[in-house]
Amino acid sequence: MKNKTIILLVVPPCAPDPEAARTFVTLDSAGGFAVLGGTAVENTGETAVHGGDVGTSHGPEVIGFPPGVVAPPHTTRAADEAAQQAHTDLTTAYNAVAAMPFTHDLSGQDLGGLTLLPGVYRFSSAATLNGTLTLKDQDDPNAQFIFQIGTTLTTGSDSSIISINGGASTWLKGAVFWQVGGSATLGTDSAFARNILARDDITINTDATIRDGSALSQFGDIMLDSNRITKGDLPSK
């Protein structure tokens, strides 16, 4: 019987990018909003928003609150001074994220099943997430994950994002930004994390959640349907 040769291919994880950690992105006043639409925010069902305002920077009203609830002391805002300043700061953050040199090109790959280290990840056109994306922050309090998406972001039903290798303080001091050149759609019952900075519409389908983050659109509508969006001190999984 002949001996068989077995070749084991080991693919190391992407190395963290130190420049991405040093060039830290902030939302400034836009960070006070959990949901900010450019033209409209429309809710269906018992959406619950904690830790930030819900508003529009240019639209005349926020629709569907109630039955949606914004936990005090936060409130709804329609094209007031605070919302307009938040739009300005959102644009600044969006442009800063878009201009960062990317460290990894994931164009054409699905994010589901991947484990990523801190860095700047580029998609030349659309990005999809089906399954679970794991962000491994390596106990780094300055861990930052940047996703630059050329056109659209779409997550499948029951998809999720989790953080590992860091306690609550590590996760909260770090940052995850999804810069989307077009629209973003979160699937039914999906569990998203951190900040969507979209140019156009954001649709958050039934029972989808955003954990410790926000949905921010420069020029589009935001559509909500029985969602839970929470900014604040939540532990990593």
DRENLO-548270 format. One record per residue (C-alpha): z, x, y; residue number from 1. Coordinates in nm, 2 decimals. Example, Ala and Ser with C-alpha at 12.3 -4.5 7.8 and 13.67 -1.06 7.14 Angstrom:
2
- z, x, y, k
- 0.78, 1.23, -0.45, 1
- 0.71, 1.37, -0.11, 2
***
This chain:
237
- z, x, y, k
- 0.00, 0.00, 0.00, 1
- -0.10, 0.15, 0.33, 2
- 0.15, 0.19, 0.61, 3
- 0.09, -0.03, 0.91, 4
- 0.12, 0.10, 1.26, 5
- 0.29, -0.13, 1.51, 6
- 0.23, -0.07, 1.88, 7
- 0.49, -0.22, 2.11, 8
- 0.37, -0.27, 2.47, 9
- 0.66, -0.28, 2.72, 10
- 0.57, -0.40, 3.06, 11
- 0.83, -0.29, 3.32, 12
- 0.93, -0.54, 3.59, 13
- 0.80, -0.50, 3.94, 14
- 0.99, -0.24, 4.14, 15
- 1.17, -0.38, 4.44, 16
- 1.02, -0.30, 4.78, 17
- 1.27, -0.14, 5.02, 18
- 1.06, -0.22, 5.33, 19
- 1.07, -0.59, 5.24, 20
- 1.45, -0.58, 5.25, 21
- 1.46, -0.39, 5.58, 22
- 1.21, -0.63, 5.75, 23
- 1.44, -0.93, 5.74, 24
- 1.30, -1.27, 5.84, 25
- 1.50, -1.53, 6.03, 26
- 1.43, -1.89, 6.12, 27
- 1.64, -1.89, 6.44, 28
- 1.68, -2.25, 6.56, 29
- 1.44, -2.38, 6.29, 30
- 1.72, -2.28, 6.05, 31
- 1.92, -2.58, 6.18, 32
- 1.66, -2.82, 6.02, 33
- 1.65, -2.91, 5.65, 34
- 1.33, -3.11, 5.72, 35
- 1.10, -3.05, 6.01, 36
- 0.75, -3.22, 6.03, 37
- 0.49, -3.15, 6.29, 38
- 0.37, -3.50, 6.33, 39
- 0.58, -3.73, 6.11, 40
- 0.86, -3.75, 5.85, 41
- 0.84, -4.05, 5.62, 42
- 1.09, -4.13, 5.35, 43
- 1.10, -4.38, 5.06, 44
- 1.42, -4.44, 4.86, 45
- 1.77, -4.29, 4.88, 46
- 1.69, -3.94, 4.99, 47
- 2.01, -3.73, 5.08, 48
- 1.99, -3.44, 5.32, 49
- 2.29, -3.21, 5.36, 50
- 2.34, -2.91, 5.60, 51
- 2.05, -2.96, 5.84, 52
- 1.87, -3.20, 6.07, 53
- 1.57, -3.41, 5.99, 54
- 1.31, -3.43, 6.26, 55
- 0.96, -3.40, 6.40, 56
- 0.84, -3.16, 6.66, 57
- 0.56, -3.37, 6.80, 58
- 0.57, -3.71, 6.62, 59
- 0.73, -4.01, 6.78, 60
- 0.97, -4.11, 6.50, 61
- 1.14, -4.03, 6.17, 62
- 1.08, -4.32, 5.92, 63
- 1.30, -4.42, 5.63, 64
- 1.65, -4.31, 5.75, 65
- 1.81, -4.54, 5.63, 66
- 1.78, -4.59, 5.33, 67
- 1.77, -4.21, 5.35, 68
- 2.09, -4.04, 5.46, 69
- 2.14, -3.73, 5.68, 70
- 2.50, -3.60, 5.63, 71
- 2.70, -3.56, 5.95, 72
- 2.72, -3.38, 6.18, 73
- 2.35, -3.35, 6.14, 74
- 2.11, -3.62, 6.25, 75
- 1.75, -3.72, 6.29, 76
- 1.54, -3.60, 6.58, 77
- 1.20, -3.70, 6.71, 78
- 1.02, -3.46, 6.94, 79
- 1.33, -3.38, 7.14, 80
- 1.41, -3.04, 7.29, 81
- 1.58, -2.91, 6.99, 82
- 1.30, -3.00, 6.76, 83
- 1.04, -2.85, 6.99, 84
- 1.23, -2.53, 7.01, 85
- 1.26, -2.53, 6.63, 86
- 0.88, -2.56, 6.61, 87
- 0.84, -2.26, 6.83, 88
- 1.08, -2.06, 6.61, 89
- 0.91, -2.18, 6.29, 90
- 0.58, -2.06, 6.42, 91
- 0.73, -1.72, 6.49, 92
- 0.88, -1.69, 6.15, 93
- 0.56, -1.82, 5.98, 94
- 0.35, -1.55, 6.16, 95
- 0.60, -1.28, 6.08, 96
- 0.60, -1.37, 5.71, 97
- 0.22, -1.39, 5.70, 98
- 0.18, -1.05, 5.86, 99
- 0.40, -0.86, 5.62, 100
- 0.21, -0.61, 5.39, 101
- 0.22, -0.75, 5.04, 102
- 0.36, -0.54, 4.75, 103
- 0.23, -0.74, 4.46, 104
- -0.09, -0.96, 4.42, 105
- -0.03, -1.26, 4.19, 106
- -0.36, -1.43, 4.28, 107
- -0.47, -1.65, 3.99, 108
- -0.13, -1.63, 3.80, 109
- 0.11, -1.92, 3.74, 110
- 0.46, -1.85, 3.86, 111
- 0.61, -2.02, 3.56, 112
- 0.77, -1.79, 3.31, 113
- 0.78, -1.49, 3.55, 114
- 1.08, -1.28, 3.65, 115
- 1.04, -1.12, 3.99, 116
- 1.23, -0.86, 4.18, 117
- 1.26, -0.85, 4.56, 118
- 0.92, -0.80, 4.73, 119
- 0.62, -0.95, 4.90, 120
- 0.40, -1.15, 4.67, 121
- 0.05, -1.26, 4.77, 122
- -0.18, -1.54, 4.65, 123
- -0.52, -1.52, 4.80, 124
- -0.57, -1.90, 4.76, 125
- -0.36, -2.15, 4.57, 126
- -0.03, -2.09, 4.40, 127
- 0.12, -2.30, 4.11, 128
- 0.46, -2.32, 3.94, 129
- 0.48, -2.48, 3.60, 130
- 0.80, -2.41, 3.41, 131
- 1.08, -2.18, 3.54, 132
- 1.05, -1.89, 3.79, 133
- 1.34, -1.64, 3.79, 134
- 1.43, -1.44, 4.09, 135
- 1.63, -1.13, 4.00, 136
- 1.81, -1.00, 4.31, 137
- 1.99, -0.71, 4.13, 138
- 2.32, -0.77, 4.31, 139
- 2.15, -0.67, 4.64, 140
- 2.30, -0.86, 4.94, 141
- 1.97, -0.79, 5.13, 142
- 1.74, -0.92, 4.85, 143
- 1.44, -1.09, 5.00, 144
- 1.15, -1.26, 4.83, 145
- 0.84, -1.34, 5.03, 146
- 0.55, -1.55, 4.90, 147
- 0.23, -1.55, 5.10, 148
- 0.00, -1.84, 4.98, 149
- -0.35, -1.86, 5.12, 150
- -0.41, -2.24, 5.07, 151
- -0.18, -2.47, 4.87, 152
- 0.15, -2.46, 4.68, 153
- 0.19, -2.70, 4.39, 154
- 0.49, -2.72, 4.15, 155
- 0.47, -2.92, 3.83, 156
- 0.71, -3.19, 3.71, 157
- 1.05, -3.05, 3.59, 158
- 0.96, -2.70, 3.72, 159
- 1.25, -2.49, 3.86, 160
- 1.35, -2.18, 4.04, 161
- 1.67, -1.99, 3.94, 162
- 1.84, -1.68, 4.07, 163
- 2.01, -1.42, 3.85, 164
- 2.20, -1.09, 3.88, 165
- 2.40, -1.19, 4.19, 166
- 2.69, -1.40, 4.29, 167
- 2.70, -1.68, 4.54, 168
- 2.73, -1.44, 4.84, 169
- 2.44, -1.23, 4.72, 170
- 2.21, -1.54, 4.69, 171
- 2.31, -1.68, 5.02, 172
- 2.27, -1.36, 5.21, 173
- 1.93, -1.30, 5.06, 174
- 1.62, -1.50, 5.16, 175
- 1.32, -1.66, 5.00, 176
- 1.03, -1.77, 5.21, 177
- 0.72, -1.96, 5.09, 178
- 0.45, -1.92, 5.36, 179
- 0.18, -2.17, 5.28, 180
- -0.16, -2.16, 5.46, 181
- -0.23, -2.53, 5.37, 182
- -0.02, -2.80, 5.21, 183
- 0.27, -2.79, 4.96, 184
- 0.35, -3.05, 4.69, 185
- 0.66, -3.05, 4.48, 186
- 0.64, -3.23, 4.15, 187
- 0.85, -3.51, 4.02, 188
- 1.20, -3.40, 3.91, 189
- 1.13, -3.04, 4.01, 190
- 1.41, -2.81, 4.13, 191
- 1.28, -2.59, 4.41, 192
- 1.47, -2.33, 4.61, 193
- 1.47, -2.20, 4.96, 194
- 1.24, -2.23, 5.25, 195
- 0.89, -2.38, 5.26, 196
- 0.70, -2.27, 5.58, 197
- 0.38, -2.47, 5.56, 198
- 0.09, -2.51, 5.80, 199
- 0.00, -2.86, 5.69, 200
- 0.16, -3.15, 5.50, 201
- 0.45, -3.12, 5.26, 202
- 0.49, -3.39, 4.99, 203
- 0.82, -3.39, 4.79, 204
- 0.77, -3.63, 4.50, 205
- 1.02, -3.86, 4.33, 206
- 1.36, -3.70, 4.25, 207
- 1.25, -3.35, 4.34, 208
- 1.51, -3.13, 4.50, 209
- 1.53, -2.83, 4.73, 210
- 1.83, -2.61, 4.68, 211
- 1.98, -2.42, 4.98, 212
- 1.66, -2.44, 5.18, 213
- 1.43, -2.64, 5.39, 214
- 1.08, -2.81, 5.42, 215
- 0.93, -2.70, 5.75, 216
- 0.57, -2.80, 5.86, 217
- 0.40, -2.67, 6.17, 218
- 0.13, -2.94, 6.21, 219
- 0.16, -3.18, 5.92, 220
- 0.35, -3.48, 5.78, 221
- 0.64, -3.45, 5.54, 222
- 0.66, -3.72, 5.27, 223
- 1.00, -3.78, 5.09, 224
- 1.09, -4.00, 4.80, 225
- 1.44, -4.02, 4.67, 226
- 1.50, -3.64, 4.71, 227
- 1.80, -3.42, 4.76, 228
- 1.76, -3.14, 5.01, 229
- 2.06, -2.92, 5.06, 230
- 2.13, -2.62, 5.29, 231
- 2.46, -2.44, 5.26, 232
- 2.69, -2.27, 5.02, 233
- 2.56, -2.34, 4.68, 234
- 2.62, -2.09, 4.39, 235
- 2.34, -1.92, 4.21, 236
- 2.28, -2.01, 3.85, 237
***
